[in-house]
Amino acid sequence: MLFSYFIIWCGQSLLAVQIIQITYGFGAAARMAFSSYMFLLVPEEEYQRMTSLTTTTSLLSFVLASELSQLLALVKFSYSIFLGLTLTSLGICCVTAFLLPKDCPSSLIYSSVTASRVQNEGWIRLLEETWKGRNLQILSLWWALAYAGFSLVQIYGTNLFDAIDSQSKFNGHVLAASQAAGSLGAICAVYIEQYTIKSGVVIYVIGSAVMCIVCLGMGLLAKIWVAYLLYVVISGIYQTLTCLVSVHCGRLLSNGKFILLFSVNNFVGLLLETLLQAALEISRLSISTQYVCFAGFFLLATVIFIVLPFADDDGKSKNDSSLTSNDEPEPLILETR
């Protein structure tokens, strides 16, 4: 990330922009490595607290950055000041990275993910081993679908606000408020985790249904403050659920390959988001109709996760941990190892 912003400061060519895209991609990928590193660093009973606290810190830093940049923009500071502040914070981040613990009790698990083992086992076998278990597969699917749907809501949020009221000056503050709501949701995940473990996918079904209703309201109600409020609400719901689902997936993982699990789940979500965004751009739908489509997407996800946990698994469910001793399927229950 630091290198990317140095190029932004100095580069003025198309090649510089292309290099920025590559380096920024590496920086974004490092977030997945950090998440898996944190899971390896703490005991299982601390997964939820750790995930919620790191997510809250990240979102609150975005709130601070948004409001600070809004303030600097109002007093008409130059872009060089913005870049200078960004480079300073990233420089501090790089120095801090060298202070992170280099050894942890789970380091043997982490070191087991080596290139030689991948070559010996093959990628297909490695993926099958990582996503072993029906519960983990169902939760990973929800993770990817929710990621895609919410990313589209975020991408087109300012477009919706501009379409409703192009004169509004509160868009930036609302984006910051949505991140604050997300941080609050991440903290709430710590306190509701025990209630959601036994409920299985019920919490995710309810969350998908509520996000469907919120998107429908954003698309059909042409009121700017209603759109603002609903945007903040859906951000809080999503961050709460994504903190829960990442921890549930981490606890169901049997081989310790957190970085593979998190990366692939996010990659599938990003791929789905890209395909849906391409379809929206080709169809040239109005922004309000797009949000109705987002509502339909979350409705489809809701139906899928009502039906999927109780669907037959073509004989494979006999070996699944979610089955009782008489081999009859139960609703998904998320139990720790």
N, C-alpha and C positions, 0 to 999 in steps of 0.2 A: 504493500500500500504506500509506504514512504517513497519508494522508487517511482511509483505511478504519479504521485503529486510533484515530484521533482521534474518529471518529464512535462507535466502540465505547465509548470513554471517556465521551463526553458524551451520546450519544443513548439514549433509553429508549422509543422508540415503534416501531410497525410500519414507518412510513415510513423511519425511520433504518436499520432492518434491510434494507429494500429498496434504499436508497441504497448501503449497504455491499456488497450483492451486486454492484451495478453497478461500483462503484469497485474492488472486489477483482478483478472480471473484467478490468478495464483493467490492473491491476497484474500479473495472471498473464499477460496477453497480452504485456506488456513483456518477459517472459523470452524469448519467441521473437525479439523484435527484438534483444535483447542477443546471442543465439546467432548470428544472421545478421551482426550487427556484428562479432563476433569473427572470423568466417570471412572477412570483407572486410578485416580488419586484418592478418592474417598471410598469408605465402606458403603455397602449397598443400602443400609438404612438411612444414609445421608443423601442419596441420589436426588430426592425431591427437593430438599432444602437447597442443595448446591445448585440444581438446575434453575430453581425459582430465583435465587439470589443473583446468579450470573445474568439471567435474562433481565431481571429488574434493573441491575446496574447498567446493562447495555442500553435499555430503552430510556432510562432516565438521562443517560449521557446524550442520547439523541434529542431529548427535550431541551436540555441545556444548550446544545449546539444550535438547535433551531431558533430558540428565543434570543440567543446571543447574536446569531447572524441577522435575525430580524431587526434587532436593535442597531447593529452596525450599519445595516442597509438604510435605516431611517436617517442616520446622521451622515450618510453618503460617504462611507469609507471606501477606499479603492479595493479592487479584487486582490491586490498584492497583500493587503492586510489579512484578508480571509485565508489566502494560501499560507502566509506566514504562521498564523495560528494553527492551521491544520498540520503543517510540517512540524511545528513544535510539539503538538500533542502526539503525533505519530512517532517522533523521535523519542519522547519519554516512554511510549509504549514499547519501542524496540529495546531500549535499555532495560525496562522492567522484565522483558521476556528472558533475559539472561539470569534473572534472579529467581525464576520459577524452579521448583524442586526438580532435580534431574533423576531422582530415584524414588520409587514408591513400591509398596507391597505387591502391586499388580503388574510390575514391570515385566515379569516373566510372561504374563498373558499378552502384553503389548508386543514384546519381542517375538512372540510366536507367529505374528503376521509378517512373514518375510517373503521375499521374492522366490527363494528356493522352494519354500513349501507350496506357494501358489503354483509354481511350475510342476512340482511333483503331483499335486492333487488335481490340478486343473481348475479353471474358474467356475465351471458348472458345479463341480462337487463342492467347491468352497461356498458358493452361493446357496446351494441346498443345505449345507451344514449350518450356515448363518441364519437362514430363514426357516429353520426346522421348527415345526409346531404351528398348528392352525391359528392359535391365538395371536402369535407374533405376525403371521401373514395378514390377518384381518386388520390388526392395528397399523401395520405398515401401509396397507392400502388406504386406510382412513387418513393417515399422515400425508400421503402423497396427494390425495384428492383435496384435502383441506388446504394444503399449501398452494395448490394451483388456483383454487377458487378465491382464497383470500388475497393472493398476489394480484389477481385481476381486479379485485375490488380496490386495492391500493393504487394500482397503475392508473385506473380511470377515475379515481376519486376527484381530483382537481378538475378534470374535464366535466364531470357532473356538476360540480359547484359552479363552474364558469357558465355552463348551459342554463342553470337556474338563475344565477345572478352574477353577471360578469363584472359588476361594480363592487362586489364584496371585497373587503380588505382583510378578512379574517381567515382566509384559507390556510396560511402558514401557521397561525395559532391553533387551528383545528387539527392540523397534522401533528403538531406537538402534543396537543391534548389527547389525541388518539394513542400516542406512544406512552403518555402518562397512564392512560386507562389500561394499556397493555401491561405496564409494570405493576399496576395494582392487581390485575388478574393473575400475573405470575406469582405474586405473594400469596394471593388467595388459594392458589393451587396447593400450597403447603398444608393448609388447614382443611381442605376438602378431600385430600388424597385418600384418607382412610375410608371415606364414604363412597368414593368412586371405585376403589379396588373391588369391592363385592358387587357393585352394580354392573360390572363388565362393560359392554359397549353401550349401555343405556345412556350414559353421560354424553357419549359422542353422537348418538342418534338425536338426543335432545338438542345438543349444540348445533348440529347440522340443520335441524328443523328451524331453530331460532335464527340462524344466519340466513336461511332461505327467506323467512318472513322479513328480516331486516333489509335484505337486498330488494325484495318486492316493494317495500315501503319507500326505499330510496329511488326506485325507478318510477313509481306511480305518483308519489306525492311531490309536487313541484314547489316545495317550500324549503328555502335555503337553511333555516335553522333546524328543521326536521332532518334534512340531509346531514347536517353537521352532527346532530345528536346521534343519529343512527350509525354514522361512520365511526364515532367514538365507541359506541356500544359494541359493534362488531369487532373492533380491534381488541377490546377487553376480553370478549368471549374467545376469540381465536387464540390469544396469547395464553389464556388460562388452560385451554384444551391442549395446545401444543406442548406446554410444560408437562402436563399430565401424560400425554401419549409418548413423549420421548423417554420419560422415566419408566413407564410401563413396558415399553419395548426393550429398554436397557435391562430391566429385571428378568425379562423372558429370554434374553439372549444367553445361549449356553456356551459359546466358544470365546467370549470376550472380545470379539472383533467389532468394537463400537464404531470405529471410523468407517468401516465398510457398511455397516447398517445405516448409519446416519447419512453417509454420502449418497448411497444408492436411493434411499427413500426420498431425499431432497432432489436428486437428479430426476427421478421418475416424476415428481411433482413439477419440476421446472420444465421437463419435456412436455408434459400434459398442458401446462400453462402456455407454452410456446405454440402448441398446436391450436389451442382454443383462441389465443390471441390472433393467430393468422386467420382463422375462420371468421372472427369478428371483423377484421380489417377487410377481408374479401367481401363479406356480406354487406358492408357499409350501413350497418344498422345505426339508428339514432342512439344517443348515449342512454336515454331512459329505457329503450328496448334492450340495450346491452345488459343493464342491471336486472331486467326481468329475466334475461337468459341466465345471468348468474344465479338468480333465485331458483330457476329450473335445474341448474347444475347441483346446487345444494339439496334440492328436493330429491333428485336422483340419488345422490349420496345417502340421504336419509333412508330411502327405500332399500337401497343395497344393504345397508347395515342393520336394517330390521330383519331382512330375509337371510343374509349370508351366515350369521352365526348358527342358524338352525338348519341350514341346508345340508343334504347328505354329502359326504366327502368321498364317495365311490370306493369305500373300503379302507381308505387311508386313515379315517378317523379312529380306527380301532387301536392305533398306536399313539393317538394324541392324548396329551395329558389332561385335556378337558373332558374326557369321557369317564364314566363311572365304571365300576367293575363288571356290570352286565352289558357293557358296550353300547349304551344308549346315549345319544348326544345330549349335553346340557347347555344352557345358555353360557356364553363366554364369561368366565370368572378369572380375574387377573390376580393370581397368587404369586408371591415371591418365591424364589428358589429356597 
